Amino acid sequence: MKESITHKIIGDLSKNDEAVEKFIAAGDKDLLIDFSACTFISVSGLEWLESMLLKAGSGKVNVTFIELSTTLYKVFKVARIESILSACGSPAASSNSAAC
């Protein structure tokens, strides 16, 4: 099993996150993406997540989303993008969070 690294999304996710792109390109660790500080995801952000997950899959990097709020989970659910829903991890510790 590969070692994993955690990256926190802070604020709005409306474009690509270069730090995540670098982790994926390196391919030496799996990636946990922490959404606890993410306040908004635009359509462009969703498109980037889908693209990033495709790259990660082809590079054999497992990506798991953690600390999702109920609101962000609903955005993912409404978007109906299978790769994004598959990346959802276990529920956050707080009672107002959801697992995908």
MILOMI-151420 format. One record per atom (N, C-alpha, C, O): residue in three letters; x, y, z; residue number from 1. Coordinates in pm, 1 decimal. Layout:
N
ALA, X, Y, Z, NUM
...
END
This chain:
100
MET, 83.8, -118.3, 0.0, 1
MET, 0.0, 0.0, 0.0, 1
MET, 88.4, 124.8, 0.0, 1
MET, 184.9, 133.5, 75.8, 1
LYS, 54.5, 220.5, -85.2, 2
LYS, 128.8, 345.6, -95.0, 2
LYS, 103.3, 435.2, 24.8, 2
LYS, -3.5, 431.7, 85.8, 2
GLU, 201.8, 513.9, 56.4, 3
GLU, 184.9, 619.8, 155.8, 3
GLU, 89.6, 723.0, 95.9, 3
GLU, 82.2, 736.3, -26.2, 3
SER, 17.2, 795.7, 179.9, 4
SER, -72.1, 899.2, 127.4, 4
SER, -38.2, 1035.0, 187.9, 4
SER, 22.3, 1045.9, 294.5, 4
ILE, -79.7, 1136.5, 115.4, 5
ILE, -58.9, 1274.8, 157.1, 5
ILE, -195.5, 1343.0, 155.3, 5
ILE, -280.5, 1309.7, 72.7, 5
THR, -216.8, 1438.3, 246.1, 6
THR, -343.4, 1510.5, 253.1, 6
THR, -323.7, 1652.4, 202.2, 6
THR, -226.0, 1719.2, 236.2, 6
HIS, -418.5, 1697.6, 119.5, 7
HIS, -418.0, 1834.3, 68.2, 7
HIS, -553.8, 1896.9, 98.8, 7
HIS, -657.6, 1837.5, 69.6, 7
LYS, -553.4, 2016.0, 157.1, 8
LYS, -678.1, 2083.5, 195.0, 8
LYS, -715.3, 2187.7, 89.3, 8
LYS, -633.3, 2271.0, 50.5, 8
ILE, -840.6, 2181.3, 43.7, 9
ILE, -896.9, 2283.3, -45.8, 9
ILE, -950.6, 2393.7, 44.0, 9
ILE, -1034.9, 2368.6, 130.1, 9
ILE, -902.0, 2516.2, 24.2, 10
ILE, -944.0, 2628.6, 107.4, 10
ILE, -1018.0, 2730.4, 21.5, 10
ILE, -967.8, 2774.7, -81.8, 10
GLY, -1137.9, 2766.5, 65.6, 11
GLY, -1217.6, 2866.0, -6.4, 11
GLY, -1286.1, 2805.7, -127.5, 11
GLY, -1330.3, 2690.8, -124.7, 11
ASP, -1294.3, 2884.5, -234.3, 12
ASP, -1362.5, 2843.1, -357.0, 12
ASP, -1275.4, 2750.4, -440.3, 12
ASP, -1154.4, 2770.2, -451.0, 12
LEU, -1337.8, 2649.2, -499.1, 13
LEU, -1271.1, 2564.8, -597.4, 13
LEU, -1335.3, 2597.1, -731.1, 13
LEU, -1442.1, 2545.4, -763.9, 13
SER, -1269.5, 2682.9, -807.9, 14
SER, -1326.1, 2726.0, -935.1, 14
SER, -1228.8, 2706.9, -1050.9, 14
SER, -1257.9, 2745.0, -1164.3, 14
LYS, -1113.3, 2647.9, -1021.7, 15
LYS, -1014.3, 2619.6, -1127.1, 15
LYS, -924.7, 2507.4, -1077.2, 15
LYS, -945.4, 2453.1, -968.7, 15
ASN, -825.0, 2473.5, -1158.1, 16
ASN, -736.4, 2365.0, -1115.7, 16
ASN, -651.3, 2406.6, -995.8, 16
ASN, -623.7, 2524.6, -974.3, 16
ASP, -612.0, 2308.3, -920.7, 17
ASP, -526.9, 2328.7, -803.9, 17
ASP, -388.9, 2273.0, -840.9, 17
ASP, -370.6, 2151.7, -850.4, 17
GLU, -293.1, 2362.4, -861.3, 18
GLU, -161.5, 2321.8, -910.4, 18
GLU, -89.7, 2226.5, -815.1, 18
GLU, -16.1, 2138.7, -860.2, 18
ALA, -109.6, 2241.9, -685.3, 19
ALA, -44.8, 2151.4, -589.7, 19
ALA, -94.4, 2008.1, -609.7, 19
ALA, -15.5, 1913.7, -605.2, 19
VAL, -223.7, 1992.0, -631.5, 20
VAL, -280.1, 1859.1, -654.9, 20
VAL, -225.1, 1802.5, -785.0, 20
VAL, -190.0, 1684.7, -791.5, 20
GLU, -217.4, 1884.3, -886.9, 21
GLU, -163.0, 1840.3, -1016.1, 21
GLU, -20.2, 1787.6, -998.9, 21
GLU, 16.4, 1687.2, -1059.9, 21
LYS, 59.9, 1854.4, -916.6, 22
LYS, 197.8, 1810.0, -892.2, 22
LYS, 201.2, 1677.0, -818.4, 22
LYS, 282.6, 1590.6, -851.0, 22
PHE, 113.8, 1659.1, -719.3, 23
PHE, 107.1, 1531.5, -647.6, 23
PHE, 72.6, 1417.5, -743.9, 23
PHE, 132.7, 1310.2, -739.2, 23
ILE, -24.8, 1442.7, -830.8, 24
ILE, -68.9, 1340.1, -926.4, 24
ILE, 45.4, 1306.8, -1023.1, 24
ILE, 72.0, 1189.8, -1050.6, 24
ALA, 112.0, 1409.9, -1073.8, 25
ALA, 221.4, 1388.3, -1169.5, 25
ALA, 335.5, 1308.6, -1107.4, 25
ALA, 396.5, 1225.1, -1174.2, 25
ALA, 364.7, 1333.8, -980.4, 26
ALA, 472.5, 1260.8, -912.9, 26
ALA, 435.8, 1112.5, -900.6, 26
ALA, 520.7, 1025.4, -919.2, 26
GLY, 310.0, 1084.9, -869.5, 27
GLY, 259.7, 948.8, -866.9, 27
GLY, 314.9, 858.3, -759.2, 27
GLY, 290.6, 737.7, -762.4, 27
ASP, 388.4, 912.8, -664.1, 28
ASP, 450.7, 826.6, -564.0, 28
ASP, 368.1, 808.6, -437.0, 28
ASP, 401.1, 724.5, -353.3, 28
LYS, 260.9, 886.7, -421.7, 29
LYS, 176.5, 876.9, -302.6, 29
LYS, 30.8, 885.6, -343.7, 29
LYS, -3.4, 949.1, -443.5, 29
ASP, -54.8, 821.2, -265.6, 30
ASP, -197.8, 839.4, -283.8, 30
ASP, -236.2, 973.4, -222.5, 30
ASP, -160.3, 1030.1, -143.9, 30
LEU, -352.4, 1023.4, -257.7, 31
LEU, -390.1, 1158.8, -219.9, 31
LEU, -525.2, 1162.0, -149.8, 31
LEU, -623.8, 1108.1, -199.9, 31
LEU, -528.5, 1225.7, -33.6, 32
LEU, -653.0, 1255.5, 36.8, 32
LEU, -679.7, 1404.2, 16.8, 32
LEU, -594.9, 1487.1, 49.8, 32
ILE, -795.0, 1438.4, -36.3, 33
ILE, -829.5, 1579.0, -55.1, 33
ILE, -933.3, 1615.2, 50.1, 33
ILE, -1043.3, 1560.1, 53.4, 33
ASP, -895.4, 1709.4, 136.0, 34
ASP, -976.0, 1754.1, 250.0, 34
ASP, -1060.5, 1873.7, 207.1, 34
ASP, -1006.9, 1977.9, 169.2, 34
PHE, -1191.8, 1858.5, 213.1, 35
PHE, -1284.6, 1964.0, 171.8, 35
PHE, -1342.6, 2041.4, 290.9, 35
PHE, -1439.0, 2115.9, 273.5, 35
SER, -1287.3, 2025.9, 409.2, 36
SER, -1344.8, 2089.9, 528.0, 36
SER, -1344.2, 2242.2, 521.4, 36
SER, -1426.3, 2306.2, 587.1, 36
ALA, -1253.5, 2302.0, 443.7, 37
ALA, -1246.6, 2447.6, 433.2, 37
ALA, -1291.2, 2497.8, 295.4, 37
ALA, -1271.8, 2614.9, 262.5, 37
CYS, -1350.3, 2410.4, 216.0, 38
CYS, -1399.2, 2448.6, 83.5, 38
CYS, -1538.2, 2509.9, 98.9, 38
CYS, -1626.9, 2449.7, 159.4, 38
THR, -1556.5, 2629.6, 44.0, 39
THR, -1683.1, 2700.8, 61.8, 39
THR, -1771.7, 2701.6, -62.1, 39
THR, -1890.9, 2730.8, -52.9, 39
PHE, -1714.0, 2669.4, -178.9, 40
PHE, -1790.3, 2678.2, -303.9, 40
PHE, -1717.9, 2597.6, -410.1, 40
PHE, -1594.9, 2596.8, -415.1, 40
ILE, -1794.5, 2529.1, -495.8, 41
ILE, -1737.0, 2460.1, -611.1, 41
ILE, -1814.6, 2503.7, -734.6, 41
ILE, -1935.9, 2484.9, -742.8, 41
SER, -1743.4, 2561.8, -830.1, 42
SER, -1806.7, 2605.6, -954.9, 42
SER, -1810.4, 2489.4, -1054.0, 42
SER, -1754.7, 2382.8, -1027.8, 42
VAL, -1875.5, 2510.5, -1166.4, 43
VAL, -1877.7, 2410.7, -1273.2, 43
VAL, -1734.9, 2382.9, -1319.8, 43
VAL, -1698.9, 2267.9, -1344.7, 43
SER, -1654.3, 2487.4, -1331.6, 44
SER, -1513.9, 2468.3, -1370.4, 44
SER, -1439.7, 2383.1, -1268.0, 44
SER, -1356.2, 2300.4, -1304.5, 44
GLY, -1470.1, 2403.3, -1140.5, 45
GLY, -1409.9, 2322.6, -1035.1, 45
GLY, -1449.8, 2176.5, -1047.5, 45
GLY, -1366.4, 2087.6, -1030.1, 45
LEU, -1577.1, 2150.9, -1077.8, 46
LEU, -1623.7, 2013.4, -1098.4, 46
LEU, -1555.1, 1949.5, -1218.4, 46
LEU, -1514.4, 1833.5, -1213.2, 46
GLU, -1542.5, 2026.8, -1327.3, 47
GLU, -1475.6, 1975.3, -1446.7, 47
GLU, -1330.3, 1941.3, -1416.6, 47
GLU, -1278.7, 1839.7, -1463.2, 47
TRP, -1264.2, 2026.7, -1338.3, 48
TRP, -1125.5, 1999.8, -1302.6, 48
TRP, -1115.6, 1873.7, -1215.8, 48
TRP, -1026.8, 1791.2, -1237.0, 48
LEU, -1206.7, 1858.1, -1118.0, 49
LEU, -1204.5, 1737.7, -1034.9, 49
LEU, -1217.3, 1612.2, -1120.8, 49
LEU, -1145.0, 1514.7, -1100.4, 49
GLU, -1308.7, 1615.0, -1215.9, 50
GLU, -1327.7, 1499.3, -1303.6, 50
GLU, -1201.7, 1470.6, -1384.3, 50
GLU, -1159.3, 1355.5, -1394.3, 50
SER, -1142.4, 1573.0, -1441.2, 51
SER, -1018.7, 1558.2, -1520.0, 51
SER, -904.0, 1507.6, -1432.6, 51
SER, -829.6, 1418.2, -1473.0, 51
MET, -890.1, 1564.4, -1314.1, 52
MET, -783.4, 1525.5, -1222.5, 52
MET, -797.4, 1379.3, -1183.7, 52
MET, -697.6, 1307.6, -1175.9, 52
LEU, -919.9, 1333.9, -1159.3, 53
LEU, -941.6, 1194.9, -1121.5, 53
LEU, -907.8, 1099.7, -1236.4, 53
LEU, -859.1, 989.1, -1212.7, 53
LEU, -933.0, 1141.5, -1359.6, 54
LEU, -893.2, 1060.7, -1475.3, 54
LEU, -741.3, 1047.4, -1482.1, 54
LEU, -689.0, 938.1, -1504.0, 54
LYS, -670.6, 1159.1, -1463.3, 55
LYS, -524.0, 1156.8, -1463.6, 55
LYS, -471.3, 1069.5, -1350.6, 55
LYS, -378.3, 991.2, -1369.8, 55
ALA, -530.6, 1083.2, -1233.9, 56
ALA, -486.9, 1005.1, -1118.0, 56
ALA, -505.2, 855.8, -1144.8, 56
ALA, -417.3, 775.2, -1114.4, 56
GLY, -618.2, 820.5, -1201.1, 57
GLY, -645.4, 680.1, -1230.3, 57
GLY, -547.5, 621.2, -1329.7, 57
GLY, -504.1, 507.0, -1314.4, 57
SER, -512.5, 698.1, -1431.6, 58
SER, -416.8, 647.5, -1530.0, 58
SER, -275.9, 641.9, -1473.0, 58
SER, -192.0, 565.8, -1521.3, 58
GLY, -249.4, 722.7, -1370.0, 59
GLY, -119.0, 720.9, -1305.0, 59
GLY, -114.5, 632.3, -1182.1, 59
GLY, -15.5, 632.2, -1109.0, 59
LYS, -220.8, 557.1, -1158.9, 60
LYS, -228.9, 465.2, -1044.4, 60
LYS, -217.7, 534.7, -909.6, 60
LYS, -161.1, 480.4, -814.7, 60
VAL, -273.1, 657.2, -902.4, 61
VAL, -278.7, 731.6, -776.4, 61
VAL, -423.3, 725.4, -727.3, 61
VAL, -514.7, 768.6, -797.6, 61
ASN, -444.0, 672.3, -608.2, 62
ASN, -578.1, 669.2, -549.1, 62
ASN, -607.2, 804.3, -485.6, 62
ASN, -528.0, 855.3, -406.3, 62
VAL, -721.3, 861.2, -521.1, 63
VAL, -763.9, 989.1, -465.0, 63
VAL, -891.9, 965.5, -386.0, 63
VAL, -987.0, 905.1, -435.7, 63
THR, -892.9, 1013.7, -262.6, 64
THR, -1010.3, 1002.2, -176.9, 64
THR, -1045.6, 1140.2, -123.5, 64
THR, -959.1, 1213.0, -74.8, 64
PHE, -1173.0, 1175.4, -132.9, 65
PHE, -1221.1, 1302.0, -78.1, 65
PHE, -1262.3, 1277.6, 66.7, 65
PHE, -1330.9, 1179.9, 96.8, 65
ILE, -1220.4, 1366.2, 155.4, 66
ILE, -1254.7, 1353.9, 296.9, 66
ILE, -1311.9, 1485.4, 348.2, 66
ILE, -1297.3, 1590.2, 285.2, 66
GLU, -1377.4, 1477.7, 463.9, 67
GLU, -1431.2, 1595.7, 532.9, 67
GLU, -1527.4, 1676.2, 445.4, 67
GLU, -1518.3, 1798.8, 437.9, 67
LEU, -1618.8, 1606.5, 380.3, 68
LEU, -1718.6, 1673.0, 295.9, 68
LEU, -1836.7, 1720.7, 378.3, 68
LEU, -1889.9, 1646.2, 460.6, 68
SER, -1877.5, 1843.9, 356.5, 69
SER, -2000.6, 1892.3, 420.1, 69
SER, -2119.3, 1833.9, 344.1, 69
SER, -2104.9, 1787.2, 231.1, 69
THR, -2234.4, 1836.9, 405.8, 70
THR, -2355.9, 1790.0, 340.7, 70
THR, -2382.8, 1870.7, 214.2, 70
THR, -2425.9, 1815.0, 113.2, 70
THR, -2358.1, 2000.3, 218.7, 71
THR, -2381.1, 2087.0, 102.5, 71
THR, -2293.2, 2046.9, -15.5, 71
THR, -2342.0, 2036.1, -128.0, 71
LEU, -2164.1, 2024.8, 9.0, 72
LEU, -2075.1, 1984.5, -100.5, 72
LEU, -2112.0, 1846.0, -152.6, 72
LEU, -2105.7, 1820.9, -273.0, 72
TYR, -2149.8, 1757.6, -63.3, 73
TYR, -2193.7, 1626.0, -106.9, 73
TYR, -2313.1, 1637.7, -201.9, 73
TYR, -2319.7, 1567.1, -302.6, 73
LYS, -2406.7, 1726.3, -170.1, 74
LYS, -2524.3, 1745.1, -255.9, 74
LYS, -2484.1, 1797.1, -393.2, 74
LYS, -2542.0, 1756.8, -494.1, 74
VAL, -2385.5, 1886.1, -398.0, 75
VAL, -2334.4, 1935.5, -527.4, 75
VAL, -2281.2, 1818.1, -608.6, 75
VAL, -2312.2, 1805.9, -727.1, 75
PHE, -2201.5, 1731.7, -546.4, 76
PHE, -2146.7, 1615.0, -615.4, 76
PHE, -2257.9, 1521.6, -661.2, 76
PHE, -2253.6, 1468.9, -772.4, 76
LYS, -2356.7, 1501.5, -576.0, 77
LYS, -2466.5, 1410.6, -607.6, 77
LYS, -2548.8, 1463.1, -725.8, 77
LYS, -2585.0, 1386.4, -815.1, 77
VAL, -2578.1, 1592.9, -726.3, 78
VAL, -2656.7, 1652.9, -834.5, 78
VAL, -2578.0, 1650.3, -965.4, 78
VAL, -2636.5, 1632.8, -1072.4, 78
ALA, -2447.4, 1667.4, -957.9, 79
ALA, -2363.1, 1667.8, -1078.2, 79
ALA, -2361.3, 1529.8, -1144.3, 79
ALA, -2343.8, 1519.5, -1265.7, 79
ARG, -2379.4, 1423.6, -1064.9, 80
ARG, -2386.5, 1285.7, -1115.0, 80
ARG, -2263.3, 1246.2, -1196.1, 80
ARG, -2275.2, 1181.6, -1300.2, 80
ILE, -2146.0, 1284.7, -1148.5, 81
ILE, -2020.6, 1246.8, -1213.6, 81
ILE, -1964.4, 1128.6, -1135.4, 81
ILE, -1918.9, 1143.7, -1022.0, 81
GLU, -1968.1, 1013.0, -1196.0, 82
GLU, -1935.2, 888.3, -1127.3, 82
GLU, -1796.4, 889.6, -1064.4, 82
GLU, -1779.2, 841.9, -952.2, 82
SER, -1697.3, 943.4, -1134.9, 83
SER, -1561.5, 943.2, -1079.8, 83
SER, -1552.4, 1027.2, -952.8, 83
SER, -1478.2, 993.2, -860.7, 83
ILE, -1627.1, 1135.6, -947.9, 84
ILE, -1627.6, 1220.9, -828.1, 84
ILE, -1696.8, 1148.4, -713.1, 84
ILE, -1646.7, 1148.6, -600.7, 84
LEU, -1810.8, 1086.7, -740.0, 85
LEU, -1881.5, 1013.8, -635.1, 85
LEU, -1798.4, 896.1, -584.4, 85
LEU, -1802.7, 863.6, -465.8, 85
SER, -1724.0, 833.2, -672.6, 86
SER, -1639.3, 720.2, -632.8, 86
SER, -1523.1, 763.0, -543.5, 86
SER, -1473.4, 683.3, -464.0, 86
ALA, -1480.0, 887.7, -556.2, 87
ALA, -1366.6, 937.7, -477.1, 87
ALA, -1407.2, 978.6, -336.0, 87
ALA, -1321.0, 1002.7, -251.4, 87
CYS, -1535.7, 986.6, -310.3, 88
CYS, -1580.5, 1029.5, -178.0, 88
CYS, -1539.2, 928.2, -72.9, 88
CYS, -1553.2, 807.3, -91.6, 88
GLY, -1488.4, 979.5, 37.3, 89
GLY, -1437.0, 893.5, 144.1, 89
GLY, -1533.9, 877.8, 258.5, 89
GLY, -1655.3, 892.1, 243.5, 89
SER, -1477.5, 848.4, 371.1, 90
SER, -1558.4, 826.4, 490.8, 90
SER, -1608.7, 958.5, 546.7, 90
SER, -1551.5, 1063.9, 518.8, 90
PRO, -1714.3, 953.2, 624.9, 91
PRO, -1772.3, 1076.2, 678.4, 91
PRO, -1677.5, 1149.2, 771.9, 91
PRO, -1595.9, 1088.6, 841.4, 91
ALA, -1690.6, 1279.3, 771.4, 92
ALA, -1612.4, 1362.5, 863.9, 92
ALA, -1663.8, 1341.3, 1005.9, 92
ALA, -1771.6, 1285.6, 1026.6, 92
ALA, -1586.6, 1385.7, 1101.3, 93
ALA, -1623.1, 1363.4, 1240.3, 93
ALA, -1746.4, 1443.6, 1283.3, 93
ALA, -1819.4, 1400.7, 1372.6, 93
SER, -1770.1, 1558.5, 1221.1, 94
SER, -1881.9, 1642.0, 1263.8, 94
SER, -2015.0, 1582.9, 1219.6, 94
SER, -2020.6, 1507.2, 1122.7, 94
SER, -2120.1, 1616.6, 1289.2, 95
SER, -2250.6, 1558.8, 1261.0, 95
SER, -2315.0, 1616.0, 1136.8, 95
SER, -2409.5, 1556.6, 1085.0, 95
ASN, -2267.2, 1730.7, 1086.1, 96
ASN, -2328.4, 1789.6, 967.8, 96
ASN, -2247.4, 1760.9, 842.1, 96
ASN, -2252.7, 1837.4, 745.9, 96
SER, -2172.6, 1651.0, 842.5, 97
SER, -2097.2, 1611.5, 725.8, 97
SER, -2155.2, 1482.3, 670.8, 97
SER, -2231.1, 1412.3, 737.9, 97
ALA, -2117.6, 1452.3, 546.4, 98
ALA, -2174.1, 1334.5, 482.2, 98
ALA, -2064.9, 1256.7, 410.1, 98
ALA, -1963.9, 1312.8, 367.5, 98
ALA, -2086.6, 1131.7, 398.0, 99
ALA, -2002.8, 1048.2, 311.4, 99
ALA, -2077.1, 1033.8, 179.6, 99
ALA, -2200.2, 1034.3, 177.2, 99
CYS, -2005.6, 1021.3, 73.4, 100
CYS, -2070.3, 1005.1, -56.0, 100
CYS, -2123.7, 864.9, -71.5, 100
CYS, -2182.0, 832.2, -174.9, 100
END
